[in-house]
Amino acid sequence: MNVKVNKFRFGSLATIFALVGPGIVVMLADTDAGSVITAAQSGATFKYQLIASQILLIPILYLVQEMTARLGIYTQKGHGALILQTFGRKWAVFSAITLFVACVGALITEFAGVSGVGNLLGIPSWLSIGASSIALSILILVGRYRRVEKIGIAIGALELLFIPAAIFAHPKVGEITNSFAHSFSTNTDYLKLLAANVGAVIMPWMIFYQQEAIIDKGRRNLQIRSAIKSARFDTALGAVITQLVMISILIVTGATLGKAGFHSELNNVGDISNALKPFLGENIAVVVFGLGMIGASLVATIVVTLAGAWGISEVFSWPHSLNDKPRKAVGFYALAICGILIGAFLVIFSPNLVKLSIDVEVLNAALLPIVLGFLLALEKKALKPEHQMKGLRKVITYLLTGLVITFGLYIIVQTFANFKF
């Protein structure tokens, strides 16, 4: 990127659009297929009761990803490379292994979302997944960072269709505001859904993606203060948008299925769409949720694929820029394509996509302490004291990340407690 700014002015719309990107893309990817299903189930089961928690997740998302952006700008190193430099090769390889496992799991969830939309339209899984895999592989191979980013934002923008869907559901504003007074419950099912919402906020691949994307985009061409301001704006805007999408999904199902006393499991986009048809009509139920899920799944697939390839390449010191031709970064591009193919293969030939998705959620929860632990340690060790968090901001960040870890561990405990050997 060849944008040079002496002073960041929010009044310049052209400047804003030139600088945003990594934060928006990674936050759109955060509202992936699994998140859509979780939000839909939350509204169907407890109406608007979980809206307050979705609002509280905005600062958690922002604070964690802002740390990531700060590390990228000040060190000019990706997350994997920074772990290698700060903690040594053993810890770097360990982080790469956890990232690889998380990325494969996430790709399974995303391709399951694509498969669900295809099945909704009568398209066999092998065709919908195969076509999307080929398209995404071509995009990455011919890519350059800025082109991939623009396409990712365009695809992810389909998620915004969930917002008008919430309006078409005709929710009662009074019921939504009253829900804030009853936003917590000791009900076991409620706690499970709350844990699922909180535990799925921060994914390992989000941190790896945004830190390297900031470098690939070219923020090094900016003055440090301008780069930090623009990254914070980008991240904050993305955090608000992704949670607005989640709240919209929750309102749609809360105003319809929740009001009707719906008690069945919503395991895929077909379940959601079919359940909503009597309330919203077939066009909105199928088209809106179908396109929204496609947007959520595909933008997440792009982010997950690149995050995994970036992170592992950094650990082994391989060339890994999207701005390099494939012949100059063979290992990086090979990892990206292999990730797509592995995820697609597992979904096409898996007999139980629902069980796979559940396993992936548990896996992400188990990795939260590791991922956030590395992030907090890097913020303390890799940055100069003047660039680190201080005072109340530091206390709040540690408390909120601790909350995310706690709910992630809750998911694990509940899963093993209910597991039948």
C-alpha atoms as one frame of an Amber mdcrd trajectory, in Angstrom:
protein
   0.000   0.000   0.000   1.439   3.394  -0.992  -0.662   5.592   1.248   1.392
   7.986   3.359  -0.377  10.013   6.000   1.208  12.667   8.184  -1.834  13.046
  10.343  -4.780  10.637  10.438  -8.033  12.545   9.822 -11.299  10.686  10.286
 -12.958  13.378   8.187 -11.234  12.038   5.093 -13.471   9.215   3.870 -10.965
   8.226   1.198  -8.251   7.879   3.830 -10.466   5.725   6.036 -11.305   3.293
   3.243  -7.653   3.161   2.214  -6.599   2.156   5.711  -9.317  -0.230   6.913
  -9.230  -3.859   5.949  -7.564  -6.441   8.214  -9.834  -5.664  11.172 -12.995
  -5.678   9.070 -12.119  -8.922   7.285 -11.119 -10.823  10.415 -14.261  -9.700
  12.278 -16.540 -10.704   9.399 -14.804 -14.077   9.478 -15.467 -14.279  13.217
 -19.191 -14.465  12.420 -18.631 -17.784  10.694 -20.966 -20.720  10.099 -20.688
 -21.977  13.675 -21.349 -18.505  15.091 -24.457 -18.097  12.926 -25.857 -21.405
  14.192 -24.991 -20.511  17.802 -26.749 -17.137  17.562 -29.788 -18.712  15.902
 -30.061 -21.357  18.613 -29.670 -18.676  21.295 -32.615 -16.682  19.969 -34.784
 -19.727  19.354 -34.270 -21.030  22.879 -34.078 -17.881  25.011 -35.482 -15.143
  22.740 -33.614 -11.886  23.440 -32.012 -12.894  26.719 -28.520 -13.261  25.240
 -28.447  -9.888  23.452 -26.759  -8.245  26.437 -23.918 -10.772  26.294 -23.443
 -10.071  22.585 -23.041  -6.372  23.353 -20.525  -7.116  26.108 -18.482  -9.172
  23.657 -17.717  -6.057  21.574 -15.016  -4.709  23.930 -13.570  -8.213  24.360
 -13.173  -8.578  20.607 -11.719  -5.116  20.292  -9.196  -5.366  23.135  -7.803
  -8.735  22.043  -7.517  -7.867  18.356  -6.160  -4.392  19.147  -3.293  -6.088
  20.981  -2.714  -8.154  17.850  -2.681  -5.069  15.636  -0.308  -3.239  17.970
   2.124  -6.164  17.956   2.098  -6.242  14.157   2.663  -2.512  13.747   5.376
  -2.048  16.364   7.344  -5.243  15.637   6.613  -5.670  11.894   6.498  -9.408
  12.520   3.668 -11.920  12.221   2.405 -13.765  15.284   4.308 -16.994  14.586
   7.563 -15.162  13.827   7.197 -13.131  17.022   6.691 -16.253  19.141   9.796
 -17.746  17.491  11.855 -14.635  18.250  10.574 -14.189  21.806  10.174 -17.734
  23.155  12.267 -19.914  20.851  11.642 -22.614  18.256  10.006 -25.218  20.531
   7.241 -22.859  21.587   6.921 -21.582  18.031   6.468 -25.111  16.680   3.938
 -25.795  19.447   1.970 -22.696  18.442   2.131 -23.765  14.792   0.723 -27.198
  15.651  -2.173 -25.714  17.625  -2.828 -23.264  14.798  -2.859 -26.038  12.190
  -5.326 -28.130  14.219  -7.566 -25.105  14.832  -7.514 -24.134  11.153  -8.413
 -27.616   9.904 -11.243 -27.723  12.424 -12.478 -24.291  11.383 -12.355 -25.189
   7.689 -14.544 -28.212   8.427 -17.132 -25.910  10.001 -17.013 -23.433   7.121
 -17.320 -26.063   4.386 -20.155 -27.647   6.366 -21.898 -24.266   6.091 -21.324
 -24.184   2.332 -22.616 -27.751   2.075 -25.724 -26.828   4.061 -26.579 -23.963
   1.720 -25.988 -26.187  -1.282 -28.289 -28.864   0.101 -30.906 -26.190   0.762
 -30.859 -25.345  -2.955 -30.706 -28.961  -4.099 -26.989 -28.895  -4.932 -25.000
 -31.973  -3.847 -22.255 -31.402  -1.290 -19.444 -32.542  -3.591 -20.409 -29.896
  -6.144 -20.913 -26.924  -3.800 -17.774 -27.679  -1.794 -15.737 -28.597  -4.864
 -16.668 -25.387  -6.702 -15.969 -23.165  -3.688 -12.641 -24.929  -3.052 -11.479
 -24.348  -6.612 -12.595 -20.701  -6.580 -10.859 -19.975  -3.268  -7.665 -21.726
  -4.390  -7.541 -19.651  -7.578  -8.176 -16.445  -5.596  -5.233 -17.149  -3.296
  -2.890 -18.261  -6.073  -3.494 -15.197  -8.248  -4.039 -12.993  -5.279  -1.893
 -10.086  -3.947  -3.079  -8.986  -0.547  -5.193  -5.970  -1.470  -7.198  -7.917
  -4.085  -7.893 -10.767  -1.660  -8.900  -8.287   1.039 -11.392  -6.481  -1.228
 -12.967  -9.745  -2.364 -13.099 -10.977   1.232 -14.932  -7.845   2.358 -17.338
  -8.088  -0.590 -18.166 -11.723   0.208 -18.401 -11.103   3.939 -20.752  -8.167
   3.335 -23.438 -10.730   2.483 -23.716 -11.236   6.241 -25.294  -7.773   6.442
 -28.439  -9.327   4.939 -29.161 -10.639   8.442 -29.804  -7.037   9.563 -32.869
  -6.353   7.341 -34.038  -9.887   8.134 -34.233  -8.807  11.786 -36.509  -5.927
  10.745 -38.738  -8.230   8.684 -39.166 -10.415  11.775 -41.068  -7.490  13.419
 -39.508  -7.708  16.884 -41.077  -5.713  19.697 -38.633  -3.103  20.935 -40.122
  -3.206  24.428 -39.428  -6.923  24.730 -35.833  -6.414  23.618 -35.159  -3.654
  26.150 -36.890  -5.608  28.924 -34.609  -8.571  28.208 -31.635  -6.631  29.591
 -33.147  -6.880  33.062 -33.185 -10.689  32.733 -29.941 -11.230  30.843 -28.539
 -13.919  33.137 -29.825 -17.285  34.257 -28.472 -20.313  36.102 -30.374 -22.589
  33.741 -27.955 -25.236  32.440 -28.996 -24.842  28.800 -28.634 -21.075  29.102
 -25.128 -21.378  30.541 -24.123 -23.744  27.741 -25.266 -21.277  25.095 -23.654
 -18.374  26.934 -20.402 -20.342  27.073 -20.680 -21.171  23.372 -21.152 -17.489
  22.500 -18.285 -16.286  24.680 -15.943 -19.190  24.013 -16.220 -18.742  20.255
 -15.369 -15.034  20.267 -11.609 -15.332  19.851 -10.294 -17.942  17.440  -6.564
 -18.745  17.136  -6.581 -17.972  13.437  -7.994 -14.476  14.006  -4.866 -13.400
  15.864  -2.450 -14.907  13.334  -4.397 -13.409  10.425  -4.716  -9.813  11.581
  -1.124  -9.459  12.751   0.311 -10.625   9.425  -2.390  -8.932   7.308  -1.418
  -5.552   8.776   2.116  -6.149   7.526   1.061  -7.499   4.117  -1.294  -4.564
   3.607   1.613  -2.175   4.051   0.940  -0.204   7.214   4.727   0.091   7.575
   4.447   2.967   5.057   2.541   5.023   7.616   3.866   6.933  10.563   3.474
   4.804  13.698   0.819   7.030  15.310  -1.255   7.080  12.131  -0.936   3.310
  11.727  -2.050   2.678  15.317  -5.036   5.030  15.015  -6.202   3.549  11.737
  -5.770  -0.038  13.018  -7.783   0.767  16.133 -10.541   2.335  14.067 -10.534
  -0.643  11.692 -10.696  -3.129  14.566 -13.385  -1.241  16.494 -15.560  -0.894
  13.385 -15.194  -4.605  12.648 -16.066  -5.569  16.230 -19.263  -3.520  16.120
 -20.302  -4.878  12.710 -19.760  -8.550  13.558 -21.693  -8.278  16.816 -24.476
  -6.334  15.100 -24.796  -9.277  12.705 -24.893 -11.729  15.615 -27.545  -9.659
  17.399 -29.604  -9.484  14.198 -29.579 -13.279  13.845 -30.567 -13.621  17.485
 -33.439 -11.145  17.010 -34.698 -12.951  13.897 -34.986 -16.281  15.668 -36.043
 -14.720  18.971 -38.942 -12.818  17.402 -40.153 -15.894  15.537 -39.003 -19.255
  16.857 -38.453 -18.035  20.414 -41.879 -16.471  20.574 -43.471 -19.640  19.235
 -41.813 -21.828  21.889 -39.455 -23.601  19.494 -37.418 -26.268  21.306 -35.659
 -28.265  18.561 -31.934 -28.182  17.768 -30.749 -25.941  14.930 -27.742 -27.806
  13.617 -27.328 -26.297  10.159 -28.623 -23.614   7.786 -31.320 -25.978   6.510
 -32.748 -26.373  10.008 -32.754 -22.592  10.508 -34.288 -21.845   7.134 -37.010
 -24.487   7.360 -37.951 -23.393  10.873 -38.258 -19.751   9.787 -40.311 -20.315
   6.624 -43.723 -20.156   8.384 -42.787 -16.810   9.941 -40.732 -14.980   7.304
 -41.820 -16.634   4.080 -39.723 -18.871   1.866 -37.816 -16.111   0.044 -36.429
 -14.420   3.147 -35.872 -17.672   5.006 -34.014 -19.369   2.155 -32.376 -16.515
   0.259 -31.351 -14.299   3.178 -30.088 -17.049   5.422 -28.561 -18.895   2.491
 -26.613 -15.896   1.207 -25.739 -14.791   4.733 -24.342 -18.215   5.552 -22.388
 -18.327   2.269 -20.852 -14.943   3.071 -19.992 -16.023   6.607 -18.516 -19.354
   5.534 -16.463 -18.166   2.557 -14.887 -15.094   4.168 -13.978 -17.268   7.155
 -12.463 -19.861   4.811 -10.238 -17.189   3.243  -9.104 -15.890   6.636  -8.550
 -19.339   8.160  -6.594 -20.578   5.144  -4.282 -17.568   5.058  -3.856 -17.483
   8.832  -2.722 -21.100   8.909  -0.345 -20.705   5.976   1.068 -17.448   7.355
   1.536 -18.745  10.887   3.259 -21.991   9.967   5.434 -20.315   7.312   6.561
 -17.706   9.854   7.646 -20.374  12.315   9.824 -22.063   9.681  11.032 -18.719
   8.261   9.594 -19.380   4.791   8.627 -16.533   2.421   4.943 -15.957   3.111
   3.592 -12.777   1.569   0.506 -12.805  -0.624   2.310 -10.161  -2.646   4.916
 -12.781  -3.659   4.387 -14.981  -6.683   3.744 -18.685  -5.918   7.197 -19.653
  -7.238   8.813 -17.355  -4.638   6.741 -18.635  -1.704   6.126 -22.286  -2.577
   5.693 -23.511   1.007   3.222 -20.765   1.918   0.964 -21.352  -1.098   1.214
 -25.135  -0.730   0.036 -24.893   2.892  -2.889 -22.676   1.891  -4.103 -24.983
  -0.870  -3.584 -28.127   1.240  -5.632 -26.592   4.053  -8.547 -25.968   1.695
  -8.359 -29.475   0.239  -8.154 -31.179   3.649 -11.163 -29.275   4.988 -13.187
 -29.962   1.840 -12.264 -33.664   1.810 -13.247 -34.198   5.455 -16.638 -32.553
   4.985 -17.495 -34.339   1.728 -16.705 -37.745   3.178 -17.836 -37.222   6.767
 -21.003 -39.139   7.725 -21.835 -36.760  10.595 -21.272 -33.034  10.010 -23.148
 -32.084  13.176 -20.792 -34.081  15.363 -17.806 -32.624  13.519 -19.026 -29.068
  14.190 -19.482 -29.815  17.889 -15.979 -31.272  18.097 -14.582 -28.137  16.450
 -16.266 -25.846  18.994 -14.804 -27.874  21.858 -11.392 -27.773  20.190 -11.468
 -23.980  19.871 -12.455 -23.672  23.534  -9.549 -25.906  24.566  -7.084 -23.739
  22.625  -8.231 -20.421  24.124  -5.915 -20.504  27.182  -2.929 -21.245  24.922
  -3.722 -18.583  22.331  -4.581 -15.802  24.754  -1.684 -16.763  26.994   0.768
 -16.303  24.120  -0.869 -13.009  23.134  -0.684 -11.495  26.618   2.892 -12.720
  27.090   3.980 -11.220  23.761   2.344  -7.904  24.598   4.462  -7.786  27.748
   7.757  -9.148  26.395   7.908  -8.118  22.732   6.807  -4.491  23.078   8.690
  -1.619  24.668   7.211  -0.458  28.002   5.817   2.728  26.435   3.859   0.640
  23.906   2.312  -1.743  26.437  -1.081  -1.582  28.154  -1.176   0.345  31.398
  -3.482   1.084  34.308  -7.208   0.501  33.984  -6.956  -0.641  30.363  -4.596
  -3.438  31.393  -6.840  -4.523  34.278  -9.953  -4.583  32.082  -8.172  -6.516
  29.324  -6.921  -9.184  31.726 -10.358  -9.509  33.339 -12.184  -9.859  30.014
  -9.691 -12.295  28.511  -9.912 -14.281  31.745 -13.683 -14.393  31.266 -13.284
 -15.770  27.743 -10.887 -18.448  28.969 -13.251 -19.378  31.823 -16.210 -19.905
  29.531 -14.025 -21.809  27.085 -13.014 -24.174  29.868 -16.673 -24.480  30.872
 -17.469 -25.848  27.425 -14.754 -28.475  27.832 -15.951 -29.523  31.298 -19.560
 -29.785  30.156 -18.591 -31.771  27.099 -16.635 -34.356  29.070 -19.333 -34.482
  31.766 -21.913 -35.410  29.124 -19.638 -37.691  27.117 -20.635 -41.331  27.081
 -17.727 -43.764  26.962
